[in-house]
Amino acid sequence: MMRLNIPLDGLPGTQALGARIAGGLRVGDAVALEGDLGAGKTTLARSILEGLGVTEDVPSPTFTLVQQYETPKLAVRHYDFYRIEDPSELRELGLDEALDEGAVLIEWPEKAPNAIPPDALHIKLTITSDRSRNAHIAGPSRWSGILKDVHV
């Protein structure tokens, strides 16, 4: 199990972390993004998608619950569980098939903890100032080589 704490200095820091995660994503990967409102979960998800080559607008899936992207590397579904009231609602969102077909980014994973794969990369963002955040990262050890020396 790998654990890291990475300070993020504004948008450039978030983009650097997102690009590094994008480089390591593969089919079956889940990235669980936690943090208070305004902590930067959607910004980090956008940075990951941009790192995968998505050039279109990346809206928050708060109201649609899921957005799907076809990237040059793999298919990615971006979920937002904020409005999930009962974990049974997840069956309709196709999380299992999304993992079979590509990778998933999940905002508010704490709303349905049993749906999160045990080998997910967990990133908890905490606000340290108006511009900066801390990324507390935990996940499979293979990510340590991908995320070490992230210069943000």
C-alpha positions in Angstrom: 0.0 0.0 0.0 1.4 3.4 -1.0 0.7 6.6 0.9 1.8 10.1 -0.2 1.1 13.6 0.8 1.6 16.1 -2.0 1.1 19.9 -1.6 -0.5 21.5 -4.6 0.2 25.1 -5.4 -2.8 26.4 -7.3 -4.0 25.1 -10.7 -0.5 24.3 -12.0 0.0 21.9 -9.1 -3.3 20.2 -9.7 -2.6 19.9 -13.4 0.8 18.4 -12.8 -0.7 15.7 -10.5 -3.6 15.1 -13.0 -1.1 14.6 -15.8 0.9 12.1 -13.8 -2.3 10.1 -12.8 -3.4 10.2 -16.5 -0.1 8.7 -17.5 -0.6 5.7 -15.1 -4.3 5.0 -15.7 -5.2 1.7 -17.3 -8.4 -0.4 -17.9 -10.0 -1.3 -14.5 -8.5 1.6 -12.6 -10.7 3.6 -10.2 -9.7 7.0 -8.8 -11.7 8.1 -5.8 -11.7 11.8 -5.3 -12.7 13.0 -1.8 -12.8 16.5 -0.2 -15.1 19.2 0.9 -17.0 21.4 -1.5 -14.5 23.6 -3.3 -11.5 21.4 -2.5 -10.8 20.8 -6.2 -12.2 17.3 -6.9 -13.6 18.4 -10.3 -10.5 20.4 -11.1 -8.3 17.4 -10.5 -10.7 15.2 -12.6 -10.5 17.8 -15.4 -6.7 17.7 -15.2 -6.7 13.9 -15.4 -9.0 14.0 -18.5 -6.9 16.7 -20.1 -3.8 14.6 -19.5 -5.6 11.8 -21.4 -6.2 14.1 -24.4 -9.7 15.3 -23.7 -10.1 18.8 -25.3 -13.8 19.3 -24.9 -15.4 21.0 -21.9 -15.4 18.8 -18.8 -18.5 19.8 -16.8 -19.0 18.5 -13.2 -21.3 15.5 -13.4 -23.2 16.6 -10.3 -26.6 16.6 -12.0 -26.0 14.0 -14.7 -24.2 11.7 -12.2 -21.9 10.4 -15.0 -20.1 11.8 -18.0 -18.3 9.5 -20.5 -15.2 10.3 -22.5 -13.4 8.4 -25.2 -9.7 9.3 -25.0 -6.9 8.2 -27.3 -5.7 5.9 -24.4 -8.9 4.5 -22.9 -12.5 5.1 -22.2 -13.1 7.1 -18.9 -16.3 7.6 -17.0 -16.5 10.5 -14.6 -19.0 9.9 -11.8 -20.3 12.2 -9.1 -22.0 10.4 -6.2 -22.9 13.6 -4.3 -26.6 13.2 -5.0 -26.7 9.4 -4.5 -29.1 8.7 -1.7 -29.1 4.9 -1.8 -26.2 2.8 -3.1 -28.6 0.7 -5.1 -28.9 3.6 -7.5 -25.4 2.8 -8.7 -26.5 -0.3 -10.5 -28.2 1.9 -13.1 -24.9 3.9 -13.6 -23.0 0.9 -14.9 -19.9 1.2 -12.7 -18.9 -2.4 -13.1 -19.1 -2.3 -16.9 -17.2 1.0 -16.9 -14.3 -0.7 -15.1 -14.4 -3.5 -17.6 -14.2 -1.1 -20.5 -11.9 1.6 -19.1 -11.1 3.7 -16.0 -13.4 5.6 -13.7 -13.0 8.9 -11.8 -15.4 9.1 -8.8 -16.2 12.2 -6.9 -17.8 11.8 -3.4 -16.9 8.1 -3.1 -17.9 8.2 0.6 -21.5 8.3 -0.5 -21.2 4.6 -1.7 -18.1 3.2 -0.1 -19.0 -0.4 -0.9 -19.1 0.4 -4.6 -15.4 1.5 -4.7 -13.0 -1.2 -5.8 -10.6 -2.3 -3.1 -7.6 -1.4 -5.3 -8.8 2.2 -6.1 -6.4 5.1 -5.9 -7.8 7.4 -3.2 -7.1 11.1 -3.2 -8.4 13.3 -0.5 -8.0 17.0 -1.1 -7.8 19.4 1.8 -7.9 23.2 1.4 -4.8 24.8 2.9 -5.4 28.4 1.6 -7.3 30.2 -1.2 -4.9 28.8 -3.8 -3.3 25.7 -2.3 -4.4 22.2 -1.5 -2.9 19.1 0.0 -3.5 15.8 -1.8 -3.5 12.8 0.6 -3.0 9.8 -1.7 -3.4 6.1 -0.9 -3.5 3.2 -3.2 -1.8 0.2 -4.7 2.0 0.2 -4.6 2.3 0.4 -8.4 1.2 4.1 -8.1 4.3 5.0 -6.0 6.5 4.8 -9.0 4.1 6.8 -11.1 3.5 9.5 -8.5 6.9 9.8 -6.9 8.7 13.1 -7.5 5.6 14.9 -8.7 6.8 18.5 -8.9 3.8 20.7 -8.3 
